[in-house]
Amino acid sequence: MLVSAKEMLNKARDGHYAVGQFNINNLEWTKSILQTAEELKAPVILGVSEGAGKYMCGYDTIVGMVKGMMTGLNITVPVAIHLDHGTFEGAKACINAGFSSIMFDGSHYPIEENIKLTTALVNTCDILGISLEAEVGAIGGEEDGVVGMGECADPKECKQIADLGVTMLAAGIGNIHGKYPANWPGLRFDVLEAIKKEVGDMPLVLHGGTGIPADMIKKAISLGVAKINVNTECQIAFSAAVRKYIEEGKDLVGKGFDPRKVLAPGCEAIKDTVREKMEIFGCIGKA
């Protein structure tokens, strides 16, 4: 069923595991992720960036697709549709379209502005029963063409945002979006511990889950991370599998050019990636 992320993340925090947010890009991605979550009886968050929202013809289309798919595939596990790195305007549009969870990313604003805009959304989300994620300390990597190493969040600022009543907090701890460079120094667990001390029970979110070694992920979970975002890894696995199908000339044999056949190996690759991540996150069987 379509739910806010609040209960699943509180359960994850208390049970010392993390729920995966897997970004969706089209019908195939959504179907692959939902089927895997159902098969493994794991709660799941479907992430939608504003760019992907535009690509999929708007937020109403996405909500309609996910709801229809959940009925058609008999999905019984908890599912949240979550706006990823939303602007203030994007957050309002997703609330109107029926998203069950929102991320407002005010990390690039001065902290006062971040607090003001986040506060404006807290009450609305609260009344509607929608979970709200806020961010402090910009996550590095390439996002919409902007590349950065990522700054570590100030634990005191994290507390200021957490105290507003958001559901979960994304805090920069040296993590980046996309592929990690060879010289990446790793996650700053000292910063994570300091943030946890300030925000108490607030479930924490780790962005840029692609390429972080499993032992680091498990340590982050032990320190209060209850939601981990994965996108790039699914994209790489999907395109590698489709490339292999084309390079082997399978699209030239019989009806091999049928798009359902061309994309099938990519869909299986997404399922394998999601399965692997859910195992590391510890959320299998937690629905």
Buried (B, 14 or more C-beta within 10 A) or exposed (E): EBBBBBBBBBBBBEEEBBBBBBBBBEEBBBBBBBBBBBBBBBBBBBBBBBEBBEEBEEBEEBBBBBBEBBEEEEBEBBBBBBBBBBBBEBBBBBBEBBBBBBBBBBBEBEBEEBBBBBEBBBEBBBEEEBBBBBBBBBBBBEBEEEEBEBBBBBBEBBBBBBEBBBBBBBBBBBBBBBBBEEEBEEBBBEBBBBBBEBBEEBBBBBBBBBBBEEEBBBBBBEBBBBBBBBBBBBBBBBEEBBEEBEEEEBBEEEEBEEEEBBBBBBBBBBBBBBBBBBEBBBBBEBB
